[in-house]
């Protein structure tokens, strides 16, 4: 691809970085003046000749002033910057902007490598000095908001048939949110190639190689050159972008020049698809994402805090057991089974076996409490985009790993306790559990009091509502774990991944008179065709992290299954692996969904949002 600058787009994206002191964070002061790259603002990063720098201090100018024409002046409002290089040569620096606290300038061409002295003199004669390391190259990329992190400042170039070209920025300023927001790069148009035009500084002095990865995928570098509109500004054209990035959501851009890394920034990779062309698995994800979108747009973060305790660590085949009951007796046949089965299980066990399950409850409760506390933090983080704030990705992944550790610990503790109880069962007890599984013993029969019922109720009379709910899970899961094969436990009902958007509250507390498919249809019904295509694209984007979560969950269950036969396993290793793999994968899906909802929300009209709220009200039971 021929190297071309995108000067019109660059002006709007970068002007704030190059000209306004208020747009940039002031680093901690180590001397009278501290000088950093005007792109990355990394305090430990060197500068390069002809790179754009920012000097921070006090009394650097008597008034604010900005350059209005090229070539840049070496004096603005009486302020000058002199760079004395390691050879002792002094050069006046071209100036973009001056203020009392910040001066933006270009490191003069020819500045020798080594430690240079930066001298800022204001119109009133005040002199501030500092030092900066000068290297031949010092790559830094400009971010959209001019702070050196977050969304990249870049232009997407689409090259179509006949060399037709269209440009659009990958981030724009939303005045309502008072923040820069992503304008995703759509890679699903097979008749065109997409390039990214990146903007940085400290790059033009390269001697050998420039490499760029997007989402960890190497991308060809089509050209590197001075951009031409701003002094010191470099442009890096990369692409065409591989279509494998189409369903990745937010991905990192990593640039290296002569082996030296620049600051890492992000870009949103969009995808779109005709919903009618989705595979069966993708269609299921489309429904799941749409249902979550409905409760996101019509609910609030406090509703998403709700987490049914019975849904936590549901890894012992009870969902498959319920499906069997429905297969035998119809769609409503499993009603009441959980509430009856757990107590029946305790009544089948003897006193010492029940005490082992009560001890299990005590061991699990700290993990339940910690999980719920961290989940609250995670949910609040996920909902930040709804109010215009960015998700703290590092915190989200740390929270997810912590929650994964708790959930896996609860599961491992259960598997160990179940193994011990199973080893002590009599043949009569085993047959009683088998009768529950086969339907010989019905819900109605289990609900009838037995001579042991009063004893069990007395034993658990002091439990709180949450503790009793956890014990219900322990008793009911024991039945399915004992009586079913490992594949029953591996079975995962659809829509059970990344439920952090309030659907459980809508369904169980609000008592919505709709199923998940119907909820999804309420959302899809108000969308335009283009919005449906984007929703389908986002559904495809969550396929990989969903698959990774399912695999991590299966690995945990299969790893714990030998405990059922009295064998030993390394539970600590299984818990750690689950947290690092399945826990993080579930978070990645949730993050993609939250960012998708924020993006779709910016495309929706007030009339569409009002229609969704009305649909939610109409769907609730009296």
N, C-alpha and C positions, 0 to 999 in steps of 0.2 A: 504494500500500500504506500502510495506517495505521502511523504510527510507534509501535513498541512496544519496550520495553527487554527484555533477556534477562538479568535480574539473577541468576538461579540459576547459569547457565553462566558469567557474567562473574566471579563470585566465585572459582570454582576456577581460572580461567585467569589472572586478573590479581593475585590476592592476593600472590603472591610478588614481583611488581614493585613493589607499593605499600607493602609492609610489611617486607621483609627486606633488610637491607644486603648480605648475602652473595650475593644474586642478581644484583647489578649490578656492572659493571666500573668501577673507579675511574679517572677520567682523570688524566693527568699534572697535577701541582699547579703552577698559575701564580701563586697567591697563598695567603694563609692559608686561604681557603675558595674552592672552585671550584663553581659552580652550573650545572647543565645540566638539560635536559628529562629527566624520569624515564621517558619512553617511548623516545626516540631515543638519548640520551646523546651527542649530537653536541656537541663542545666549542665549535664556532663558531656554533651555532644560538641564536637569541633565545628568550626566554620571553614569555608573554602573561598578562595578568590572569586569575585563576581557573584557571591551568594548573598541572599537578603537576610539581614540580621536585625535584631531588636535589642536596644540597650535600655536598661531600666535603672532608675536612680531617683534622685530628688534635685530640683533646681536645674534640670537639664535645658529648660527653655523658659522664657518669660511669658510666652503665649503659645497657643496652638497654631500650627500652620502646616499646610500640606502642599506638595508640589502639584502644579497644574499642567505641566507640559514637559516634553522630552527635548533635549536630554535633561536628566535630573540635575537640580542645582546642588552645589556643595555648601550652600548657606540658606537657611530658612529662618526667618524672624530673628536673625542675628546669631543663630546656633550653628556651630560647625562640629564635625566629627573628623578626627585625625587618627589614622591607623599607622602605628610605627611597628614595622615587621621585625622579625628576628635578625635581619641584616642591618637594622637601624635606619632603614629607609622610611620616610614619612610620606603619606599620601592622604589627600583630602577625599572623604567618602561622599558619593552622591546620596542625597537625602530624599526619602519619600514623605516623611512626616516628623514633626517635632512637638513635644509637649513637655510640661514640667516633669512628668514621671516616665516618659517613654520617647525614644527616638528610633525610627525605622530607617535603615540605611543599607547601602550596598557595599560589601567589602571590596575595596579597590582592586582592579585587575593588577596582576603582577605582585601582589602581596606574597612574601616568601613564607614557606612552611615553617612552623615552629610557634613559639609563644609570642603573640603580638600584644602591644599595649594600645588600648582604646582610650582616646582622650576626647571628651565632650566639653565644649566651651559654649556657654550661653551668652546672650547679648549683654548681660550685666557683668560679664567677666568671670563668672563662677566656673571653675574647672572641676570636672569629675573624671576619674581614671579607673581603669580596670584592665584585666587581661583576658585573652581568648586564645585558644589553640587553633592554629591554622593548618589545615591539611589540603592536599591537592583536590580531594573530593570529600564532601560531607553531606551525603544525600538526606534530604528531608522532604516529605510530602505535605501539601497543604490540605487541611481538613475543611469541611463545609463551613463550620462556625468559626474558623480561624484560631482554634485552641490547640490544634496538634493531635487530637484524637477523635474517635467517633467516625462519623460519615466522611468519606473522602470528597474533596473538591475535584470533580471530574466531569467530563462530557462524554456521553455515549454517542458514538457515530455508527449509524446503520448504513451499510453499503448494499444496495439492492441491484436488481437487473439493470443493465446499461450503465453501471457505475453511478446510479442515483444515490444521493447522500442526504441524510437527515441527521440533525444534531439535537440532543436534549440533555440538560444537566441531570446528574444522578441524584442531586439533592436541591431542594428549593426552600425558601424561607416562607413559613406559614405565619402570617401576621396574627391570626387568631390564637395560635399556640405560642407565638413569640419564640419560635425555635425552627431550626432547619429539620426538614423531614425528607425521608427517602422517596425518590421517584424511581421505582424499580426498573431494572434492565430486563426486558423481555427477550428471551432467547428462543422462543418457540416458532418464530417465523423462519421456515426452512429455506425460503428464497432469498434470504439476506444474511450477511455476516455483520457481527457487531464488534466494534473496537471500543476500548476505553482510552480517552485522552486524559492522562494524569498530569498534574501540575506540581512542581516541586522546585527546589533550589539546591545549590551545592553539587550539581550533577555534571555540568558541562565539561568539567576538567577530567573526565574519566579517561583511563588509559587502556582498558581492556574490555570488560564485560558488564552488561546490565542484565539482570534476571528479575523476572516478576512471576509471582504465583498468586492466583486468585482462588481462594478456598482450598489452598494446598495443591492446586493443579498448575503446573508450569504453563505459562502463556507466552507465545512468541512476542518479542519486542520488535515492533515494526519501524521504530525510529526514535531517536533522542536528539534534541536540539534546543537552543535558546528559543523561547516562545515568540519573542519579537515585540510584544506589546509593552511588557513591563521589563525594565532593566533587572537582570538577575534572576528572572523567572525561566525555568526550564520546563519543557514539555516532553512527556514520554507517551508514545502511542503504542498500545499493546493490543494484540488480537490477531486473528479473530478469536473471540471467546469460545471455548468448547461448549457444545450444547449439553454436556453432562452437568454443567453448572446450573441448568435451567430450574431445577427443583431444590436448590440449596438454601434459599432465603438469604439471610445476612451472612456474608463471608468476608474473611480477611484479605486485604491486599498487602502483600509483602514484597518490597523492592530491595534489591541489593545492587550496589554499584562498586565494581572492583572488590567485591567480597565484603563491602561495608553495608550493614542493614540500615534502612530508613525506619522511621516510625511506622507502626502498623495501623492502618485505617480499614474501614469497612465499606461495603457496597451491598445493596440489596438486589439479589437475582430473582426476578419474577418469572413465573411461567403461567401460561394459560392453556386451556384445553377445552375442547367441546365435551361437555358432560356426557353426551351420548357415546363417546368413544372410549370412556374409561373402562378398565377391566373390572371384574366383579369386586376384587379387593379394593381397588381405587374408588369404586362407587360406594362401598361401605365407608371408606374414609371420608368421602364427599358428604355423606349423610351425617357422620359423626361431627365433622368440622362445622357443618351448617347448623346443627342443633346447638353446639356450643356458641356459635356466633349469635344465635337468637337470644340466648340468656345473657350473653355479654352485652349486647346492645340494649336489652330491656331491663337488666338488673344492675346491681351495684356490688362493690367489692365485699361488703359485709355479708352478702348472701353466699359468696363463694367460700367463706370461712367454714361453712357447714360441711362436716365430713362424717358420714355414718360409720361408727366404729366397726360395724360388721363388714365394711368394704376393705378394711385394712388387713394386709397379709392374708388375703383370701386365696391361699395357695394349696388347699388340701382336697380339691375336687368337689366341694359342695355345690358349685354352680352346675357341674355336670350331673350330679345327683338330682338336682331340681329338674333339670331337663328330662331326665329319665322318667320322673314322676309325671311330668306334663305329657310326655310321649304315651304313657300308659293310660292316663285318665283325662286328658284334655288340657287346654291352656290355663285353666284355673285350679287344676288338681293339686298344685304345690302350695296353695294358700295355707298358711299356718304351720307348714312343715318345720321351719326353723324354730319357731317358738315352742313347738311340741317336742322336737327331736332332742334339743340340748338337755332338757329336763329328763327325758326318758333315758338319755345316755348316763346321766348322773345316777339315776335310780337303778340302772343295770349294774353299775360298779359297786364294789364294796367300799367300806369306810376308808381303808388305806389307799385305795385307788383314787377315790375322790380327793383325798388330801393331796395326792400328787398333782392333780389338776388345779387345786386351790393354790398350791405352791407355784405352779406355772403362772397362774394369774398374777400373783405377787411379783414374780420375776419380770413379767411382761409390762406391768403398769408404768414403770419409769420410762420405758421405750415408747409406750403410747403417748404419755404426757410430753416427752421431748419431741416426738414426731409432730404432734399437733401444734406445739409452739413454733417449730421451724416451718411447718406448713403455712402458718399464718404469715410469717415473714415472706415466704416464697410467693404466696398468693398476692400479697400487697405489691411485691415487685413486678409480678406478671401484669397487674392491672395498671401500672404506671403509664403505659402508652395511652390509656383512655383519657388521661388528664394532660397529655402532651409531654410527658417525661419519658426518657429512655429507660429501658430495663437495664439494671446493673447485672451484666452477664456473669461477671466473676462471682458475685454474691449468689446469683440464681443457681449456678452450677455447684457452688459449695453447699448451698442449702439442699439441693437435690441429692448430692452424695450423702449428706447427713441423714436425710429422710430415708434414703435407700438403706443406709446402715441400720437404722431403727427397724424398718420393715423386715429386712432380712434377719435381724436379731430375733424379732418376735417369731418369725417363721422357724428359725433354727431351734429356739427354745421349745417351741411347740413340738417339732419333730423329735427332739430328744425325749421330752416327757411322754409323748404318744408311744414312742418305742418302748419305754419302760412299762407303761400301762398295758400295752398289747402283749408284752412278754408274760405278764402276770394273769392274763385272762383265762378263765376256765372255758371248757367247750360249751357249756351252757350259756355263758356270757357271749361268746362268739356267735352262737346261733341266734341269740336275741338281737344282736346288731345286724346279722344277716337278714333277719325277718323285717327289720326296718327298711333295709335297702331294697328288698324284693317287693315290698308293699304288703307282705303278709300281715304286718302290724300297721294299721292305718293311723292317720292323724287323729281321728276321733277316738280310737282306742288309747293312743298315747296321752291324750288330753284328760283321760279319766284318772282320778287319783288312785294311787297304789299305797300299800302300807309304808313304803319308803318315802313317799312324797313329803309328808310332814317333817320327817327327819332332815331331808335335803333342804327344805325351805327354812328350817331352823338354822342349819349350818350356814346358809348364805344370807340370812336376814339382815346382816349389818352392811351389806354391800351398797355402794352408791349406784345411781342409775347407770353411770358410765362403766363402773366395775361389773355390774350385772350384764350389761350389753357385751362386754368383753368375754365374760364367762359363757354367754350364749354362743358366741363364736367358737370358743374352745370346745364346748360339748358337741355342737353340731358338726364341726370339722373333724372331730375324732371319728365320727360315724363314717363319713365319706372317705377319710384316709385309710381306715381299717378295712373297709369293704370294697374299695375300688382299686384298679390298677393305676400305675404312675401316669398313664396317658390322661386319665380323668383329671388329675391335678394339674397337668400341663395345659389342659383345655382352658382357654381364656375367652369369655363372652365378648362379643364386639362392644366397642364404645367404653371399655373399662380402662383405657389408658389416658393419663394426663387429664383427669377430671378436676380442674382448678378454676372453673368458670361459672359455677353456680347452678349446674344442671341438677345436682342432687337435691338442693334446696327447692328448686322449682318443682321437682317431681314428688318429693316426699313430704315437704313442709307446706308449700303452697298447694299441693295436691292437684297438680295440673291434670286435666282430663284428656291427656294426649300421650301417645308413645313417642319414642325418639324419632322415628320416621316422620310422624306428623309434625313434630316440633321443627325438624329440618325443613319440611315443606312450607311451614309458616314463614321461615326466613327466605327460602328460595323464591317464594311467590312474589316478593316485592323487588327482586333484583332485575336489572337490565340484562340483556344477553351478554354484554361484555363483562359485567360483574359476575355472572354465573361462570364464565370462562376463567376468570381470575380465581374464583373460589375453587374450581376444579383443579387449577394449577397448584393452589396452596394444598389441596388434598393430596396431590402427588408429591408435594414437598415433604409431607410428614411420613411418607411411606417408609423411608429408610430408618429414621429413629424409632418408628413404631416396631419395625422388624427387629431392630437391635434390642429393644426392650423385651419383646416377646422371647427372643432367644436367651437373653440374660435371665429372665424369669424361669424359663424351662431348665437352664443349666443349674440354677439354685435348687429347684424341685428334684431334679434327677440326682443331684449331688447329695441331697438329704435322704433320698428314698431308702438307701441301705439301712438307715436307723430303724426302719420298720421291721427289719429282720434281725435286729439286735447287733448289727455290725457297727464299727466305729467309722467316723468321717471327720475331716478337718473342717469343723463348722466355722472357725475363725477365718480361714481362707475363703470359704464360700460366701460369708457375709461381706468380706472386703471386696471380693470380685463383683458381687452383685451391686454394691454401692457404686463402684467405679464404672461399671458398664451399664446395667439396666437403669439404675437411678439417674445417671447422667443422660442416658438416651431418652428417658421419659421427660426430663427437663427440656431437652433440645426440642422435642415435639411441642411441648407447651409454649416454649419461647416463640417458635415459628408461628403457632396459632395466634398468640397474643399480638405479634407484629402484623400478622395477616389481618386481624380484625381492625387494628388501627388503620391500616392502609385502606381496607375496604370502606371503613367509616368515613374517610375523607372523600370518597367517591359517591357516597350516598346523599340524597337530598333530605331536607327536613320532612318532606312528605313521606318518604320511605321510612324514616325513623319513627314518625308518628304512627304509621300503619303497623309497625312492629309492636309498639307499645299497646296499641289497641288490641292487637291479636293476643298479646300476653294476658291482658285483662279478661278477654272473652274466653280464654282457655281454662281459667281457674274454676274449680268446683265451688259451689256455695257452701 
